[in-house]
Amino acid sequence: MGFFKRFFKKVEDVNNGEAAISELESELYLESPEEEGMNFWVEIAQNIIVNAVKATNNTVERAFVLVDMGEQPSFDIFYQVDGLLVMWNQLENPIIEEKIQNELLPQASTVASAVNGNFTQVEHPKIAFAELQFEWATGAWFSHVIWEDDDNANLAKEEILSKWFNALSAEIKNQPLDSDTKLSWYP
């Protein structure tokens, strides 16, 4: 969270009687550029997963997104519906499919450029891939990042997607919908 956002949030808390005025001083610090980059990524990741769920009119049990931030950025989205995993383009509602295809998927290049641009500026490795999970029953979401300097960054997106999808297909059968627990990642 940036300095001004964090500071004004604390001012709001003080005004609402939820914090003492003496706590304002604790917010008078600047984050490192690397921390700002990480916070920006977390904010973007939350937006991606929330928008992936909202696009379905909140009709899914779980949502999963593989974010490829390589040379051809993309979002690969799949959902748990009625206990089974389905890719976004296998949903039975053409309005939902159209919304995902025309509104959500085209944002991948902008996301990759913005997020990795921040990391490049601070000489931090860029994100190669990220895997996001969301559980509707509890509202829990989880993120797994594969940085460009990780050996797994060289894996093909198709391999990551298919092996993650297959692992989750088996795992969801034994994981309650209100588990509030992250499921497996691949790799």
Backbone hydrogen bonds, N-H to C=O, Kabsch-Sander energy under -0.5 kcal/mol:
donor,donor_aa,acceptor,acceptor_aa,energy
6,R,2,G,-2.8
7,F,3,F,-3.0
8,F,4,F,-2.9
9,K,5,K,-1.7
10,K,6,R,-1.9
11,V,7,F,-2.3
12,E,8,F,-2.2
13,D,9,K,-2.3
14,V,10,K,-2.4
15,N,11,V,-2.7
16,N,12,E,-1.9
17,G,14,V,-1.4
18,E,13,D,-2.8
19,A,13,D,-0.9
23,E,20,A,-2.1
24,L,21,I,-1.6
25,E,22,S,-0.6
26,S,23,E,-0.7
27,E,24,L,-1.7
28,L,25,E,-1.7
29,Y,27,E,-1.6
36,E,32,S,-2.5
37,G,33,P,-2.2
38,M,34,E,-2.4
39,N,35,E,-2.9
40,F,36,E,-2.4
41,W,37,G,-2.2
42,V,38,M,-2.4
43,E,39,N,-2.3
44,I,40,F,-2.4
45,A,41,W,-3.2
46,Q,42,V,-2.4
47,N,43,E,-1.9
48,I,44,I,-2.6
49,I,45,A,-2.3
50,V,46,Q,-2.7
51,N,47,N,-2.6
52,A,48,I,-2.2
53,V,49,I,-1.7
54,K,50,V,-3.0
55,A,51,N,-2.1
56,T,53,V,-1.4
57,N,54,K,-2.3
58,N,53,V,-1.7
59,T,56,T,-0.5
61,E,80,Q,-2.8
62,R,80,Q,-1.1
63,A,134,F,-2.1
64,F,78,F,-2.6
65,V,132,L,-2.1
66,L,76,D,-2.8
67,V,65,V,-0.6
67,V,130,A,-3.5
68,D,66,L,-0.6
68,D,74,S,-2.9
69,M,67,V,-0.6
69,M,128,A,-2.8
74,S,68,D,-1.8
76,D,66,L,-2.5
77,I,75,F,-0.6
78,F,64,F,-2.5
79,Y,86,V,-2.9
80,Q,62,R,-2.5
81,V,79,Y,-0.6
81,V,84,L,-3.0
84,L,81,V,-1.8
86,V,79,Y,-2.7
88,W,77,I,-2.3
90,Q,87,M,-2.4
91,L,88,W,-1.3
97,E,93,N,-2.2
98,E,94,P,-2.3
99,K,95,I,-2.1
100,I,96,I,-2.4
101,Q,97,E,-2.7
102,N,98,E,-2.8
103,E,99,K,-2.2
104,L,99,K,-1.0
104,L,100,I,-0.7
105,L,100,I,-2.6
107,Q,104,L,-1.7
108,A,105,L,-1.7
111,V,107,Q,-2.5
112,A,108,A,-2.7
113,S,109,S,-2.4
114,A,110,T,-2.5
115,V,111,V,-2.9
116,N,112,A,-2.2
117,G,113,S,-1.6
118,N,114,A,-1.5
119,F,115,V,-1.5
120,T,116,N,-2.6
121,Q,117,G,-1.9
122,V,118,N,-1.1
123,E,120,T,-1.5
124,H,119,F,-3.0
128,A,146,I,-2.6
129,F,146,I,-1.8
130,A,67,V,-2.0
131,E,144,H,-2.9
132,L,65,V,-2.7
133,Q,142,F,-2.4
134,F,63,A,-2.2
135,E,140,A,-2.7
136,W,61,E,-2.5
136,W,134,F,-0.6
139,G,135,E,-2.2
140,A,135,E,-0.5
142,F,133,Q,-2.0
144,H,131,E,-2.3
146,I,129,F,-3.2
147,W,145,V,-0.6
148,E,126,K,-3.1
150,D,147,W,-2.1
153,A,150,D,-1.9
154,N,151,D,-1.4
155,L,152,N,-1.5
160,I,156,A,-2.1
161,L,157,K,-3.0
162,S,158,E,-2.6
163,K,159,E,-2.5
164,W,160,I,-2.3
165,F,161,L,-2.7
166,N,162,S,-2.5
167,A,163,K,-2.2
168,L,164,W,-2.5
169,S,165,F,-2.3
170,A,166,N,-1.4
171,E,167,A,-2.2
172,I,168,L,-2.7
173,K,170,A,-0.7
174,N,171,E,-1.6
175,Q,172,I,-0.6
179,S,176,P,-1.4
